[in-house]
């Protein structure tokens, strides 16, 4: 009997110690989060094996805060997006200049190989020896006026020369502002962007390759 009572007391002592330890742990945790009690709800749950702490953030964004953030984002978009689109367009202008230079080089090689004769049609299969595929006019002129496709590589073959020169083009009015692709003169071997609008720097497209 004495042995049984002794064992029971030991078990009771262990239980009391565990409960006391749990109470002390809860007090410590509560003290740690006292400074945040306005922002957080803290719930300490004793399961007999471990302490589980649940923290719930009660603070959210107010309508005013959301409106302020939305306004800032809208302002940044209004400033940044146009500059971004202009940067893209300028890269397309550079690509168009490179493409017309490739066409002009191919035409000159053809001229040299064919007894000083310009090709009649640079879209003819016989010209593929010098240029596998006619590259496209990449500019789009997105900022107003007639918008180009940015993918057109058709060639308009003409005899009337819109002119060429350093810094300016003569007879530029012969090229319209609502056309796309390339313009080629088989009598002179000259090629132009077939659009008379100006780029983002104010340079006429017809000057590309003739500057």
ABEGO torsion letter per residue (X at the ends): XAAAAAAAAAAAAAAAAAAAAAAAAAAAAAAAAAAAAAABBBBBBBAGABBBBBBBBABBBBAAAAAAAAAAAAAAAAAAAAAAAAAAAAAAAAAAAAAAAAAAAAAAAAAAABGGBBBABAABAAAAAABABBBBBABAGAAEEBBBAGABABBBBBABBAEBEBGBBBGAAABBAABBEBBBBAAAGBBBBBBABBBAAGBBAAABGAX
